[in-house]
């Protein structure tokens, strides 16, 4: 009777251990899925930001004249008579 009780306890411990391993494996699988989803979203965000930067760089480096210089705008926008920048 004593030996069978020990074997029963060992079998229960093994079963509990197996359940714990399965729980951890499931948690790891779900975590991996979350990380892969986050990586894909990050990659899409990077692509979008790179396209925006490229667009802004193209606009900034265009040879077109966009009007007055900053100094000219500052001089013409001053409303104080006799005040010079």
N, CA, C and O atoms as CSV, one atom per row, in Angstrom:
chain,resi,resn,atom,element,x,y,z
A,1,UNK,N,N,0.833,-1.190,0.000
A,1,UNK,CA,C,0.000,0.000,0.000
A,1,UNK,C,C,0.873,1.248,0.000
A,1,UNK,O,O,0.575,2.224,-0.689
A,2,UNK,N,N,1.965,1.212,0.785
A,2,UNK,CA,C,2.850,2.367,0.901
A,2,UNK,C,C,3.503,2.705,-0.443
A,2,UNK,O,O,3.598,3.876,-0.812
A,3,UNK,N,N,3.953,1.677,-1.173
A,3,UNK,CA,C,4.611,1.873,-2.468
A,3,UNK,C,C,3.628,2.429,-3.484
A,3,UNK,O,O,3.965,3.319,-4.264
A,4,UNK,N,N,2.413,1.902,-3.470
A,4,UNK,CA,C,1.423,2.395,-4.437
A,4,UNK,C,C,1.044,3.844,-4.135
A,4,UNK,O,O,0.729,4.598,-5.056
A,5,UNK,N,N,1.067,4.247,-2.864
A,5,UNK,CA,C,0.787,5.644,-2.505
A,5,UNK,C,C,1.868,6.577,-3.020
A,5,UNK,O,O,1.580,7.680,-3.486
A,6,UNK,N,N,3.118,6.127,-2.931
A,6,UNK,CA,C,4.238,6.932,-3.437
A,6,UNK,C,C,4.137,7.079,-4.954
A,6,UNK,O,O,4.316,8.167,-5.502
A,7,UNK,N,N,3.844,5.956,-5.620
A,7,UNK,CA,C,3.723,5.995,-7.084
A,7,UNK,C,C,2.565,6.891,-7.514
A,7,UNK,O,O,2.662,7.614,-8.505
A,8,UNK,N,N,1.472,6.837,-6.759
A,8,UNK,CA,C,0.327,7.690,-7.082
A,8,UNK,C,C,0.699,9.164,-6.914
A,8,UNK,O,O,0.340,9.999,-7.744
A,9,UNK,N,N,1.422,9.478,-5.830
A,9,UNK,CA,C,1.845,10.861,-5.594
A,9,UNK,C,C,2.802,11.327,-6.706
A,9,UNK,O,O,2.696,12.454,-7.190
A,10,UNK,N,N,3.724,10.459,-7.098
A,10,UNK,CA,C,4.660,10.796,-8.176
A,10,UNK,C,C,3.922,11.015,-9.496
A,10,UNK,O,O,4.251,11.923,-10.259
A,11,UNK,N,N,2.931,10.180,-9.754
A,11,UNK,CA,C,2.148,10.324,-10.983
A,11,UNK,C,C,1.393,11.649,-10.979
A,11,UNK,O,O,1.310,12.323,-12.006
A,12,UNK,N,N,0.838,12.025,-9.814
A,12,UNK,CA,C,0.133,13.308,-9.713
A,12,UNK,C,C,1.086,14.484,-9.914
A,12,UNK,O,O,0.750,15.467,-10.574
A,13,UNK,N,N,2.277,14.367,-9.335
A,13,UNK,CA,C,3.269,15.433,-9.501
A,13,UNK,C,C,3.694,15.562,-10.966
A,13,UNK,O,O,3.860,16.668,-11.480
A,14,UNK,N,N,3.865,14.428,-11.620
A,14,UNK,CA,C,4.246,14.447,-13.037
A,14,UNK,C,C,3.136,15.073,-13.879
A,14,UNK,O,O,3.402,15.854,-14.792
A,15,UNK,N,N,1.904,14.724,-13.565
A,15,UNK,CA,C,0.761,15.277,-14.297
A,15,UNK,C,C,0.680,16.795,-14.095
A,15,UNK,O,O,0.433,17.540,-15.043
A,16,UNK,N,N,0.887,17.242,-12.862
A,16,UNK,CA,C,0.866,18.680,-12.577
A,16,UNK,C,C,2.010,19.384,-13.309
A,16,UNK,O,O,1.834,20.470,-13.861
A,17,UNK,N,N,3.164,18.760,-13.303
A,17,UNK,CA,C,4.310,19.321,-14.021
A,17,UNK,C,C,4.000,19.452,-15.512
A,17,UNK,O,O,4.291,20.480,-16.124
A,18,UNK,N,N,3.411,18.411,-16.091
A,18,UNK,CA,C,3.065,18.441,-17.517
A,18,UNK,C,C,2.065,19.559,-17.820
A,18,UNK,O,O,2.180,20.238,-18.841
A,19,UNK,N,N,1.087,19.750,-16.936
A,19,UNK,CA,C,0.114,20.839,-17.128
A,19,UNK,C,C,0.814,22.194,-17.059
A,19,UNK,O,O,0.518,23.088,-17.851
A,20,UNK,N,N,1.733,22.344,-16.120
A,20,UNK,CA,C,2.470,23.606,-15.999
A,20,UNK,C,C,3.290,23.894,-17.260
A,20,UNK,O,O,3.342,25.028,-17.736
A,21,UNK,N,N,3.925,22.852,-17.790
A,21,UNK,CA,C,4.705,23.015,-19.023
A,21,UNK,C,C,3.783,23.436,-20.166
A,21,UNK,O,O,4.126,24.333,-20.937
A,22,UNK,N,N,2.629,22.806,-20.283
A,22,UNK,CA,C,1.672,23.171,-21.332
A,22,UNK,C,C,1.209,24.618,-21.177
A,22,UNK,O,O,1.087,25.340,-22.167
A,23,UNK,N,N,0.950,25.045,-19.943
A,23,UNK,CA,C,0.541,26.434,-19.696
A,23,UNK,C,C,1.629,27.415,-20.123
A,23,UNK,O,O,1.347,28.444,-20.737
A,24,UNK,N,N,2.869,27.085,-19.793
A,24,UNK,CA,C,3.985,27.960,-20.173
A,24,UNK,C,C,4.143,28.000,-21.690
A,24,UNK,O,O,4.367,29.064,-22.266
A,25,UNK,N,N,4.026,26.849,-22.330
A,25,UNK,CA,C,4.145,26.810,-23.789
A,25,UNK,C,C,3.045,27.633,-24.456
A,25,UNK,O,O,3.298,28.326,-25.442
A,26,UNK,N,N,1.835,27.558,-23.926
A,26,UNK,CA,C,0.737,28.355,-24.468
A,26,UNK,C,C,1.012,29.842,-24.275
A,26,UNK,O,O,0.822,30.638,-25.194
A,27,UNK,N,N,1.457,30.211,-23.080
A,27,UNK,CA,C,1.780,31.617,-22.808
A,27,UNK,C,C,2.880,32.109,-23.744
A,27,UNK,O,O,2.794,33.219,-24.269
A,28,UNK,N,N,3.909,31.295,-23.958
A,28,UNK,CA,C,5.001,31.672,-24.861
A,28,UNK,C,C,4.506,31.844,-26.294
A,28,UNK,O,O,4.916,32.776,-26.985
A,29,UNK,N,N,3.631,30.954,-26.740
A,29,UNK,CA,C,3.072,31.055,-28.087
A,29,UNK,C,C,2.296,32.364,-28.241
A,29,UNK,O,O,2.462,33.078,-29.230
A,30,UNK,N,N,1.448,32.672,-27.257
A,30,UNK,CA,C,0.659,33.907,-27.325
A,30,UNK,C,C,1.559,35.136,-27.287
A,30,UNK,O,O,1.322,36.103,-28.010
A,31,UNK,N,N,2.576,35.101,-26.459
A,31,UNK,CA,C,3.522,36.224,-26.361
A,31,UNK,C,C,4.257,36.417,-27.681
A,31,UNK,O,O,4.460,37.547,-28.127
A,32,UNK,N,N,4.654,35.312,-28.301
A,32,UNK,CA,C,5.339,35.392,-29.600
A,32,UNK,C,C,4.430,36.027,-30.646
A,32,UNK,O,O,4.868,36.864,-31.435
A,33,UNK,N,N,3.166,35.625,-30.647
A,33,UNK,CA,C,2.212,36.208,-31.598
A,33,UNK,C,C,2.091,37.716,-31.369
A,33,UNK,O,O,2.104,38.488,-32.328
A,34,UNK,N,N,1.975,38.135,-30.123
A,34,UNK,CA,C,1.880,39.564,-29.801
A,34,UNK,C,C,3.120,40.316,-30.276
A,34,UNK,O,O,3.013,41.407,-30.836
A,35,UNK,N,N,4.286,39.737,-30.056
A,35,UNK,CA,C,5.529,40.384,-30.480
A,35,UNK,C,C,5.627,40.468,-32.000
A,35,UNK,O,O,6.076,41.482,-32.536
A,36,UNK,N,N,5.215,39.423,-32.692
A,36,UNK,CA,C,5.236,39.451,-34.155
A,36,UNK,C,C,4.267,40.500,-34.694
A,36,UNK,O,O,4.583,41.200,-35.655
A,37,UNK,N,N,3.094,40.611,-34.082
A,37,UNK,CA,C,2.136,41.647,-34.483
A,37,UNK,C,C,2.711,43.036,-34.249
A,37,UNK,O,O,2.563,43.924,-35.088
A,38,UNK,N,N,3.361,43.222,-33.120
A,38,UNK,CA,C,3.974,44.518,-32.808
A,38,UNK,C,C,5.089,44.845,-33.792
A,38,UNK,O,O,5.232,45.994,-34.210
A,39,UNK,N,N,5.872,43.853,-34.160
A,39,UNK,CA,C,6.949,44.063,-35.123
A,39,UNK,C,C,6.391,44.464,-36.486
A,39,UNK,O,O,6.933,45.356,-37.139
A,40,UNK,N,N,5.327,43.821,-36.913
A,40,UNK,CA,C,4.714,44.174,-38.194
A,40,UNK,C,C,4.166,45.593,-38.162
A,40,UNK,O,O,4.322,46.333,-39.134
A,41,UNK,N,N,3.528,45.988,-37.064
A,41,UNK,CA,C,3.008,47.348,-36.938
A,41,UNK,C,C,4.157,48.351,-36.935
A,41,UNK,O,O,4.068,49.402,-37.571
A,42,UNK,N,N,5.230,48.032,-36.226
A,42,UNK,CA,C,6.400,48.906,-36.193
A,42,UNK,C,C,6.970,49.086,-37.596
A,42,UNK,O,O,7.323,50.199,-37.988
A,43,UNK,N,N,7.060,48.002,-38.346
A,43,UNK,CA,C,7.589,48.063,-39.707
A,43,UNK,C,C,6.710,48.947,-40.594
A,43,UNK,O,O,7.223,49.730,-41.395
A,44,UNK,N,N,5.398,48.823,-40.453
A,44,UNK,CA,C,4.488,49.686,-41.227
A,44,UNK,C,C,4.667,51.146,-40.834
A,44,UNK,O,O,4.680,52.027,-41.694
A,45,UNK,N,N,4.805,51.404,-39.534
A,45,UNK,CA,C,5.008,52.776,-39.056
A,45,UNK,C,C,6.310,53.358,-39.599
A,45,UNK,O,O,6.349,54.517,-40.013
A,46,UNK,N,N,7.372,52.559,-39.598
A,46,UNK,CA,C,8.664,53.024,-40.119
A,46,UNK,C,C,8.540,53.355,-41.601
A,46,UNK,O,O,9.043,54.387,-42.047
A,47,UNK,N,N,7.884,52.501,-42.363
A,47,UNK,CA,C,7.695,52.769,-43.791
A,47,UNK,C,C,6.944,54.075,-44.011
A,47,UNK,O,O,7.302,54.868,-44.882
A,48,UNK,N,N,5.909,54.292,-43.222
A,48,UNK,CA,C,5.115,55.511,-43.344
A,48,UNK,C,C,5.949,56.746,-42.995
A,48,UNK,O,O,5.880,57.760,-43.689
A,49,UNK,N,N,6.720,56.661,-41.940
A,49,UNK,CA,C,7.554,57.795,-41.522
A,49,UNK,C,C,8.652,58.063,-42.544
A,49,UNK,O,O,8.946,59.219,-42.846
A,50,UNK,N,N,9.259,57.009,-43.078
A,50,UNK,CA,C,10.294,57.202,-44.095
A,50,UNK,C,C,9.722,57.871,-45.337
A,50,UNK,O,O,10.374,58.731,-45.929
A,51,UNK,N,N,8.519,57.493,-45.740
A,51,UNK,CA,C,7.879,58.130,-46.892
A,51,UNK,C,C,7.610,59.601,-46.604
A,51,UNK,O,O,7.813,60.451,-47.471
A,52,UNK,N,N,7.154,59.908,-45.389
A,52,UNK,CA,C,6.892,61.302,-45.005
A,52,UNK,C,C,8.184,62.115,-45.025
A,52,UNK,O,O,8.206,63.235,-45.534
A,53,UNK,N,N,9.260,61.555,-44.473
A,53,UNK,CA,C,10.553,62.246,-44.460
A,53,UNK,C,C,11.044,62.482,-45.886
A,53,UNK,O,O,11.522,63.569,-46.211
A,54,UNK,N,N,10.925,61.477,-46.721
A,54,UNK,CA,C,11.355,61.612,-48.114
A,54,UNK,C,C,10.584,62.723,-48.814
A,54,UNK,O,O,11.155,63.516,-49.562
A,55,UNK,N,N,9.286,62.769,-48.564
A,55,UNK,CA,C,8.448,63.823,-49.157
A,55,UNK,C,C,8.901,65.199,-48.672
A,55,UNK,O,O,9.029,66.128,-49.469
A,56,UNK,N,N,9.141,65.329,-47.374
A,56,UNK,CA,C,9.554,66.624,-46.816
A,56,UNK,C,C,10.947,67.015,-47.307
A,56,UNK,O,O,11.193,68.190,-47.582
A,57,UNK,N,N,11.860,66.053,-47.421
A,57,UNK,CA,C,13.194,66.356,-47.939
A,57,UNK,C,C,13.120,66.818,-49.387
A,57,UNK,O,O,13.832,67.738,-49.791
A,58,UNK,N,N,12.259,66.180,-50.160
A,58,UNK,CA,C,12.097,66.581,-51.558
A,58,UNK,C,C,11.584,68.012,-51.635
A,58,UNK,O,O,12.065,68.807,-52.442
A,59,UNK,N,N,10.614,68.338,-50.801
A,59,UNK,CA,C,10.076,69.701,-50.776
A,59,UNK,C,C,11.147,70.688,-50.339
A,59,UNK,O,O,11.253,71.777,-50.903
A,60,UNK,N,N,11.931,70.325,-49.354
A,60,UNK,CA,C,12.957,71.228,-48.821
A,60,UNK,C,C,14.102,71.442,-49.799
A,60,UNK,O,O,14.747,72.490,-49.772
A,61,UNK,N,N,14.363,70.477,-50.651
A,61,UNK,CA,C,15.486,70.595,-51.577
A,61,UNK,C,C,15.066,71.005,-52.975
A,61,UNK,O,O,15.910,71.101,-53.866
A,62,UNK,N,N,13.782,71.248,-53.186
A,62,UNK,CA,C,13.333,71.738,-54.492
A,62,UNK,C,C,14.018,73.060,-54.797
A,62,UNK,O,O,14.297,73.848,-53.893
A,63,UNK,N,N,14.286,73.297,-56.068
A,63,UNK,CA,C,14.959,74.521,-56.481
A,63,UNK,C,C,13.993,75.691,-56.638
A,63,UNK,O,O,14.406,76.786,-57.020
A,64,UNK,N,N,12.746,75.476,-56.357
A,64,UNK,CA,C,11.767,76.551,-56.512
A,64,UNK,C,C,11.991,77.634,-55.471
A,64,UNK,O,O,12.466,77.367,-54.368
A,65,UNK,N,N,11.641,78.861,-55.840
A,65,UNK,CA,C,11.736,79.994,-54.918
A,65,UNK,C,C,10.401,80.104,-54.200
A,65,UNK,O,O,9.351,80.231,-54.829
A,66,UNK,N,N,10.454,80.053,-52.877
A,66,UNK,CA,C,9.225,80.115,-52.100
A,66,UNK,C,C,8.949,81.511,-51.573
A,66,UNK,O,O,8.117,81.669,-50.679
A,67,UNK,N,N,9.610,82.514,-52.091
A,67,UNK,CA,C,9.310,83.875,-51.676
A,67,UNK,C,C,10.439,84.497,-50.894
A,67,UNK,O,O,11.606,84.145,-51.064
A,68,UNK,N,N,10.077,85.419,-50.042
A,68,UNK,CA,C,11.047,86.206,-49.291
A,68,UNK,C,C,11.864,85.355,-48.326
A,68,UNK,O,O,11.446,84.282,-47.892
A,69,UNK,N,N,13.033,85.875,-48.014
A,69,UNK,CA,C,13.876,85.238,-47.008
A,69,UNK,C,C,13.316,85.549,-45.626
A,69,UNK,O,O,12.443,86.404,-45.485
A,70,UNK,N,N,13.808,84.868,-44.628
A,70,UNK,CA,C,13.361,85.101,-43.261
A,70,UNK,C,C,13.636,86.540,-42.851
A,70,UNK,O,O,12.789,87.181,-42.229
A,71,UNK,N,N,14.813,87.049,-43.194
A,71,UNK,CA,C,15.153,88.431,-42.825
A,71,UNK,C,C,14.186,89.418,-43.467
A,71,UNK,O,O,13.769,90.376,-42.816
A,72,UNK,N,N,13.822,89.205,-44.727
A,72,UNK,CA,C,12.893,90.107,-45.407
A,72,UNK,C,C,11.521,90.062,-44.752
A,72,UNK,O,O,10.864,91.094,-44.616
A,73,UNK,N,N,11.090,88.891,-44.350
A,73,UNK,CA,C,9.791,88.762,-43.686
A,73,UNK,C,C,9.827,89.455,-42.335
A,73,UNK,O,O,8.861,90.120,-41.961
A,74,UNK,N,N,10.906,89.317,-41.605
A,74,UNK,CA,C,11.012,89.960,-40.294
A,74,UNK,C,C,10.977,91.473,-40.430
A,74,UNK,O,O,10.343,92.148,-39.619
A,75,UNK,N,N,11.639,92.013,-41.428
A,75,UNK,CA,C,11.668,93.468,-41.619
A,75,UNK,C,C,10.291,93.978,-41.991
A,75,UNK,O,O,9.847,94.991,-41.451
A,76,UNK,N,N,9.602,93.301,-42.899
A,76,UNK,CA,C,8.300,93.791,-43.352
A,76,UNK,C,C,7.202,93.541,-42.333
A,76,UNK,O,O,6.172,94.213,-42.369
A,77,UNK,N,N,7.397,92.587,-41.420
A,77,UNK,CA,C,6.333,92.295,-40.461
A,77,UNK,C,C,6.425,93.151,-39.207
A,77,UNK,O,O,5.509,93.114,-38.384
A,78,UNK,N,N,7.478,93.908,-39.030
A,78,UNK,CA,C,7.627,94.741,-37.840
A,78,UNK,C,C,6.696,95.940,-37.940
A,78,UNK,O,O,6.724,96.672,-38.930
A,79,UNK,N,N,5.887,96.137,-36.938
A,79,UNK,CA,C,4.916,97.237,-36.969
A,79,UNK,C,C,5.336,98.404,-36.093
A,79,UNK,O,O,4.559,99.338,-35.893
A,80,UNK,N,N,6.555,98.365,-35.568
A,80,UNK,CA,C,7.023,99.447,-34.698
A,80,UNK,C,C,7.747,100.487,-35.550
A,80,UNK,O,O,8.777,100.169,-36.144
A,81,UNK,N,N,7.237,101.732,-35.628
A,81,UNK,CA,C,7.922,102.749,-36.422
A,81,UNK,C,C,9.291,103.049,-35.827
A,81,UNK,O,O,9.445,103.195,-34.614
A,82,UNK,N,N,10.266,103.136,-36.700
A,82,UNK,CA,C,11.607,103.449,-36.258
A,82,UNK,C,C,12.354,102.266,-35.681
A,82,UNK,O,O,13.487,102.424,-35.226
A,83,UNK,N,N,11.749,101.071,-35.685
A,83,UNK,CA,C,12.393,99.882,-35.124
A,83,UNK,C,C,13.012,99.076,-36.253
A,83,UNK,O,O,12.341,98.755,-37.234
A,84,UNK,N,N,14.274,98.755,-36.115
A,84,UNK,CA,C,14.962,97.977,-37.141
A,84,UNK,C,C,15.534,96.713,-36.512
A,84,UNK,O,O,15.984,96.717,-35.367
A,85,UNK,N,N,15.505,95.652,-37.272
A,85,UNK,CA,C,16.051,94.382,-36.785
A,85,UNK,C,C,17.539,94.328,-36.988
A,85,UNK,O,O,18.174,93.333,-36.639
